[in-house]
Amino acid sequence: MSEKIKFAVVGCGHIGKRHAEMVSRNPECELVALIDVKNQSELGIESYNVPFFKSLDDFLNSGIETDVINIASPNGFHFEQAYVAISAGKHVVVEKPMALRKQHAEKLIFQALHKHKQIFAVMQNRYSPPSAWIKEMIESGKLGQIYMVQLNCYWNRDNRYYKPESWHGKIELDGGTLFTQFSHFIDIMYWLFGDITNIQGKFADFNHKDLTDFEDSGFVNFDFVDGGMGSLNYSTSVWNQNLESSMTIIAENGSVKIGGQYMDKVEICNIKDYIMPELPPTNPGNDYGAYKGSAANHHYIIENVVDVLKGRNTITTNALEGLKVVDIIERIYSLK
């Protein structure tokens, strides 16, 4: 495939615009359409000189050719829109979460296999330098046996984020705090340590009763199937601004803490016979990170799509991994 890979983007909010921007910047890509229920003028996307459609069906009926459809709409639409796109013979890039139900994620994977199409699950935090570094440390065996892992995710999400007209906070469109805010960190944990079992949890809604349909805080503990135990402590009830996203690992040969607002800094590295190298800088974050923090890694996603479709590389985050994140969150939420 020497020609450009053609992309259409569904959902033109902050992240959808990011997808459109990354596609437009890549010399091997072509943006062929933008799709959103809102008017073009409301969305501020006039600078993209491409056809605009009010629905995915309208676009698919237009006859415009595309290879890939990027799904960046509210969470509750991901499954349905991805299923329609795959059924129409298109590859899909699906923002997290790929679905809000495990059975829907399974249905997507089945259809993609049937149609010989790829599902690229967006989990861009894997590309941050600390994530890549700790993955290599674990896979190389330098840490030895994993004993304990603690994941702490403490963010601010208040009435500046949960606006009445927004899909955020509505159970059918949002799915819950773990789906919308913290699924990236659950993905990192699964990517590093594998599946979990023996899950126990406690949940609370401290200051979001008038803002959301679901909990704002939780303590969850579990065992890793491959050995060791872990915990996830999370809250969106932090006052005024994000506090941290951190992961502490206690292992046979040392201890590591990756912290910062977006789990983007190695704060402690105390490992037997090991000197910490200087890592490349991580993209800076901001509280509601539309274009910063982990969202600044979207160009890696688009590059991987191009590389896979041109036969140059394997998929970075496959659909099965996307399904496992949905499965883990669904099992945690079943305790409520």
FIMI-96305 format. One record per residue: x, y, z of N, C-alpha, C in turn; residue in three letters. Coordinates in steps of 0.02 Angstrom, whole numbers, plus 50000, padded with zeros to 5 digits. Atoms other than C-alpha are relative to their C-alpha. Last residue first. Layout:
N
XYZXYZXYZAla/...
% end
This chain:
336
500354994349971489414988852200499294998150023Lys/499975000349927490394972752177499575005450032Leu/500505004949980489894971151992499974999450076Ser/500654996849990490854987351965499454995150021Tyr/499944995549941492524978551991499315003050015Ile/499975004449941492024964451870500075004150065Arg/500675002949990491464977251739499994995650062Glu/500434994749971493094986851760499314997350014Ile/499764998649931494124970951734499555005250033Ile/500165005749957493084965651582500205001350073Asp/500724999749989493194982851500499794994550048Val/500104994149958495094982651523499255000850016Val/499825001749931495144964851457499915005950047Lys/500545003949969494164969751300500174998650074Leu/500554995349988495424983151255499434996650035Gly/499794996049942496804970251277499475005350017Glu/500065004349942495874958551160500205003650064Leu/500685000049976495644972751035499904995650062Ala/500495003750040497504975451013499324999750035Asn/500535001849951498554989351084499464996449962Thr/499744998449934500204991050988499504998250055Thr/500454995349965499714982150827500245001150072Ile/500585003149969501164973950736499605005350039Thr/499955001049927502334982850617499384996350025Asn/499334998649974502764986450436500084998450074Arg/499635006249989501284978350347500705000950029Gly/499505000550053500584994550274500474994050011Lys/500375000850063499004992850380500484999549940Leu/500345006650002500054989650535499674998949932Val/499495005350003501255004250506499684993149994Asp/499684999850066499835016350466500494994249992Val/500525002050048498855011450622500304999549930Val/500065007349994500455012550726499484997349952Asn/499415003050032500795030250663499964992450002Glu/500104999450073499015035250707500594996949963Ile/500565004550019499215028650885499925000049924Ile/499735006950001500935036850904499464995049978Tyr/499675001050064500165053550852500314993049995His/500435002850051498955051750996500354998949933His/499705005950031500335054051125499594997149943Asn/499484997750046499845071951169500364994149967Ala/500314998750065498265064751243500505002449949Ala/500015006150041499325057251382499705001249932Ser/499965006249962499715074451451499994994149953Gly/499385000949964499165088151333499994993550040Lys/499455000850047497885091051197500664998750035Tyr/500255001450067496225089551287500574998549953Ala/499575001650055497045087651458499704998449932Gly/500515003250041495665092351582500284998349932Tyr/500535003449964496925095751718499504996449956Asp/500424995049967498465099251615499384996650026Asn/500725001149996499915088151565499645006250024Gly/500314997049941501685090551502499244999049999Pro/500404994250018502335077951374499665002950062Asn/500705001750011503615066551454499625006349982Thr/500514996249965505475070151434499294997649982Pro/500214994150040506615056051375499455003850037Pro/500525001450050507225044951517499865006149958Leu/500414994150011508885047051608499504998549944Glu/499794995750055509495029851657499575006349997Pro/500554997450041509185022551831500275004449943Met/499984992649999510685013151898499485002549950Ile/500294996550058510384994851939500065007550010Tyr/499504999950054511274982152050499765003649937Asp/499365003449989509704979552159500445000249936Lys/499975006950026508314991752120500714997350006Ile/499525002949954507825007852210500044992549985Asn/499745006150033506935018652083500554997450044Cys/499555004249960505815031952160500214994049958Ile/499834996349939504935046652076500494996150044Glu/499735005249955504875040051898500255003650062Val/499334998849971503785053551820500204993950041Lys/499534998250053502275052651701500715001450026Asp/499555005749996500945044151806500555000849948Met/500215004850050499775057951745500444993749999Tyr/500724999450011499835070251890499744994749952Gln/500194994150040501535064351946499265000049987Gly/500514995449977502005046852001499905005949954Gly/500114995550057502975031151959499425004550019Ile/500614996049999503615022752116500005004649940Lys/500074994750049504835008352107499365003850014Val/500624996249996505474996052236500015005749949Ser/500014992849994506794982552227499315003050002Gly/499354996750007507384965052191499975007650005Asn/499465004049971505914954452253500675003850000Glu/499815006350033504604967352210500614996950035Ala/499555003249953503614981752286500164993149972Ile/499875007250010502844992252147500514997750052Ile/499455002349958502045009252179500074992449993Thr/499965007349994500965016652042500624998350039Met/499365003149983500415034752044499944992550003Ser/500125007050021499095046251972500674996650013Ser/499495004550027499125062352068499694994049967Glu/499495001149949498235077552143500554995549971Leu/499765006949994497155084752005500564999550052Asn/499555002150054496435101952040500234992950012Gln/499714994850043495075111052138500444997749942Asn/500184993050007494675098852278500435003649948Trp/499454995749977494885080152252499835007349985Val/500264995049954493195071552230500545004650028Ser/500054993750039493715062052073499745005650045Thr/500514995049984494345047452177500015005749950Ser/500134994750048495355031552160499465004850025Tyr/500354995149960496235017952258499885006149956Asn/500174994150039496725002552160499605004650045Leu/500574995949980497564988352254499945006049954Ser/500034993050021498704973952212499405003750029Gly/500654997049986499304956752259500025007549984Met/499994993549969500694945652195499305002750011Gly/499644999549936500644931252074500075007150024Gly/499315002250008500184928151891500425000650064Asp/500025007150020498304928951924500714997249996Val/499835000950070498584945452015500014992549985Phe/499395003850014497654946352179500135000149925Asp/500055006150041496384959752221500674996350001Phe/499405004149993496004975952312499884993249968Asn/500075006750029494824990152268500644996150014Val/499425004049981494535006452364499884993049971Phe/500005007149985493325018352279500674997450025Gly/499415002549965492805036152245499944992550013Ser/499414995950016491625046552137500644997350030Asp/499524998649946490205034052126500535005049978Glu/499595005549974488845034851993500495002550053Phe/500435005749985487435044751911500384994450036Asp/499935006250039488425060951913499504994750023Thr/499624999150063488345079351964500004993749957Leu/500384995850045487075081052105500325000849932Asp/500705002450002487735066352204499575004149953Lys/500255000050069489525070852155499274997949995His/500234993350019490235076052324499765000549927Asn/499914994849950490585060252422499715006749979Phe/500144994050040489925045852319500005005950048Asp/500364994549968490705030252394499865005649950Ala/500114994250043491375013252344499605005350038Phe/500434995649960492144998252433499945006549961Lys/500034992850011492914983752337499535003650048Gly/500434997349948493524965852339499985007649992Gln/500104992849995494234956452190499535001750058Ile/500154998949928494854938552208499915007550015Asn/500525004449973495584939152031499905001650074Thr/500094999949927496664950351921499434995350019Ile/500684999849975497374948951745499974999650076Asp/500495005150019499124953251688499345000750037Gly/500045005349950500534962751775499484994649984Phe/499395001649963501214975751655499944993450039Leu/499455000750048499854977251521500644997750036Trp/500115006550034498494974451652500584998549953Tyr/499925005349951499184988551760499924993149968Met/499285000549985499405000051610500134994350049Ile/499675003050057497614996451556500754999050013Asp/500165007149995496965000051731500324996349941Ile/499555002649948497895016551718499874992650014Phe/499305000150025497095020951551500474996850051His/499895006250037495385015751620500704999649971Ser/499435003949978495505029451752500124993549961Phe/499404996849973494435044151703500604995350004Gln/499834993650032493075038051585500655003150025Thr/500005000150073492865019551621500285006549971Phe/499455004350022493395019651804500034999649923Leu/499354996949989492305034751843500584995749973Thr/499744999849931490725027451769500715002550002Gly/499825006749976489915021851606500254999950071Gly/499354999449967489895038851522500264993350023Asp/499524997150047488465037651397500715000150027Leu/500045003550064487265026051489500515002549949Glu/499785006949998487805031851662500014996549933Ile/500625003650015487695050551633500184992649988Lys/500405000949939489155059151720499364996149990Gly/499625002149940489965066151564499534999450060His/500125007149990488725067151419500374997450061Trp/499475004650022488745086151437499784992750009Ser/500105001650071487235097951443500494994749974Glu/500655003250012487175097951634499904997849927Pro/500514995050017489055101451649499354996549982Lys/500665003150005490115088451737499475005349989Tyr/499955005750045491835095851701499314996949987Tyr/499694997350061491725113151779500044994649947Arg/500524997450045490475105651902500285003649939Asn/500554996649965491875095051978499515002849949Asp/500524999350052493155082251919499395003050036Arg/500564995549990494755083452021499544999749938Asn/500104994450045495905068552017499425004450022Trp/500384994949964496625055552134499965006349958Tyr/500234995350050497195039452051499555005150034Cys/500384994549970498245028252164499825005149946Asn/500174994950049498845011252099499565005250035Leu/500524995449978499704999952225499925005549948Gln/500074994250045500664984652168499435004350027Val/500584995649991501314971352287500025005649949Met/500355001349937502464956252279499355004150006Tyr/500414994249980503124955252101499624998150064Ile/500705001549985504504942152082499645006350024Gln/500145006549968506114948452005499264999050011Gly/500354999149936506304966951972499894993550037Leu/499564996349953507644964351839499675001150068Lys/499905003649937506584950751756500435003650051Gly/499305002449997506794958051581500144996050063Ser/499915005650047504894959051561500714997250001Glu/500385005949978504694969251720500134994149954Ile/499735002349936506074981851683499664993650023Met/499375003550014505554983251500500314997250064Glu/500175006150037503764987551549500634995849987Lys/500185005049950504434999751679499784993549967Ile/499435002149958505385009351544499804994550049Trp/499575004350041503965009851417500584997350041Ala/500375006250013502785016551550500434995149960Ser/500005004349940504055029351613499644993449989Pro/499355003049983504365035451433500014995950064Pro/499614995449959502505037951392500654996750020Ser/499444997050036501915027051248500415004850042Tyr/499465005050009500845015351353500625003149967Arg/499534999449944499815030651404500584995049996Asn/499394996450019499075030451228500495000950058Gln/499735000049932497795016951260500685003449997Met/499574994349982496715018851104500184999650074Val/500264997149938496075001751051500485005550024Ala/499464996849963496484998250868499705003350062Phe/500244995349949495214986050797500605002650038Ile/499634998749937495814977950636499605004750045Gln/499854992949986494714970750498500345000750068Lys/499274999250011494594953150423500215007350008His/499914995450056492674954550415500745001149983Lys/500425002150056492344939250523500135004249938His/499705006250026493804943350637499624997649938Leu/499374998050032493154961150657500364993949971Ala/500174997050065491394954550690500635002049962Gln/500275005250045492004942950828499875002849931Phe/499435004150020493054956750906499784994549952Ile/499584996150046491574968650908500584995849973Leu/500374999850063490434955350985500405004049947Lys/499925006550033491734952151120499664999949932Glu/499315000350024491784970751161500144993449964Ala/499974995850059489884970751172500715000149970His/500335003750054489894955751290500005004149936Gln/499555005150027491184964551400499694996549940Lys/500175006749979490044979551420500484995049968Arg/500154999549929490454998151413499784993350029Leu/500725001249987491354996751247499895000950074Ala/500255002450065493055000951170499264998250004Met/499965007250004493395011651325499704997549934Pro/500205003849940494415020751273499345002650026Lys/499784996949938494455028351099499804995550059Glu/500524998649950494145016150958500325003150062Val/499624997749943495195015950798499485002150052Val/500214994849952494225005950671500555001450051Val/499625000649938494604996350510499755005550048His/499484995149982493204997550384500384997850062Lys/499355001850029492174984150297500565004950014Gly/499944996750065490424991350325500694998749968Ala/500475003550044490184978850467500015002849929Ser/499685006450017491754986050547499554996249951Ile/499424998750043491005003650540500344993549977Ala/500254997850065489304998250607500585000949951Val/500315005850031490124988650750499755001649930Tyr/499465004350023491255003350792499724993949964Ala/499704996850059489735014850798500584995849972Gln/500464999850057488745003350912500335002849937Glu/500155006650026490184999251028499585000449937Phe/499415003250030490845016951048499844993249969His/500095001150072489165025651072500564995849968Phe/500585004350012489085024451262499864998649927Gly/499875007149987490845031251278499434995449980Asn/500105002149930490445048151199500034992450008Pro/500654997649974491145050051021499954998250074Ser/499824995649944492975047850970499375003350029Ala/500584998949957492765033050851500225004050061Ile/499804998749931494095033850714499385001850041Asn/500464995349967493535026050550500215000550073Ile/500035000249927494915018350443499485005050024Val/499715006349975495085013850259499854999150074Asp/499584999449941493955027250183500264993150020Thr/499585005649979493115029950016500385001550064Glu/499304997849990491725042650000500414994150026Ile/499565002750052490155033949935500725002350006Gly/499784994750046489005045150036500434997449942Ser/500424999950060488035030850117500245005049947Asn/499915006550034489435027550242499594999649936Leu/499335000550030489465046150286500084993649960Phe/499974995250056487595047450311500674999649965Asp/500375002950056487635031550417500025004549939Asp/499575005050030488995038950528499664996849939Leu/500045006749973487905054050562500484995349963Ser/500344999949935487885072950543499934993050031Lys/500635003849997489175073250403499725000050070Phe/500255000749931490575085250358499324996649998Phe/500735000749992491595084550196499814998750073Pro/500235006750020493415090150214499244999750008Val/500374999250063494285107150224499804993249972Asn/499905006250036494795105550405499565000149938Tyr/499334999850031494875123850459500164993549963Ser/500044997650069492985123550486500674999849964Glu/499595004550042493205112550640500015002349927Ile/499374996650016492605124550774500474995849959Gly/499435004349984491285112650844500685003349987Leu/499955001049927489835124750853500654996650019Glu/499804993549971490125130350672500074999650075Ser/499304998850013490105112250610500245006450034Gln/499854996250060488405109150688500755001549995Asn/500034992749993488255095450818500165003449934Lys/500704997949999487845077350776499935007650007Val/500234998249933489645074150725499285002349996Asp/500705002049987490605066750578499825001950072Ile/500124999149929492225072850496499254998950012Leu/500654997649975492775066750325500015000850076Ala/500504999550053494235062050210499325002550024Val/500644999249966495765064750320499475001249947Leu/500454995050030497255058050222499355000150040Glu/500725000349985498725048950299499625005449961Cys/500265006250030500515044750247499254999250010Glu/499954999850073501125062650273499744993849965Pro/499625005850021500465062650453500024999749923Asn/499284998849996499945080050508500424994449970Arg/499824994850049498145078350449500755001349998Ser/500075002950068497925061850541500245005049948Val/499465004850009498625069450701499984996749932Met/499374996450006497475084750687500584995249987Glu/500004996750066495925074350652500675003549988Ala/499935005250051496305063150802500065003149930His/499315002349995496565078350913500144994549948Arg/499594995050035494935085750850500744997950002Lys/500125000950071494085069650904500405004949958Gly/499585005650022494905071351074499914998549926Ile/499284999049989494235088751107500434994449971His/499834996349939492525086051028500755000650007Gly/499524994650011492305080750847500075004650060Cys/499954996649935491485063750863500545005349996Gly/500674999349972491695051650717500065003050070Val/500044999549927493335053950623499285001350021Val/500574995849982493625047950444499954999950076Ala/500325000149935495325041450388499385004450001Phe/500554995149994496125037050222499634999050066Lys/500555003249963497825028350221499475005350012Ile/500144997849932498915036450087499424996050030Lys/500424994049995499485026549936499855001750073Glu/499584994050004500995014849937499575006450007Ser/500424994050000500005000050000500445006250000Met/
% end
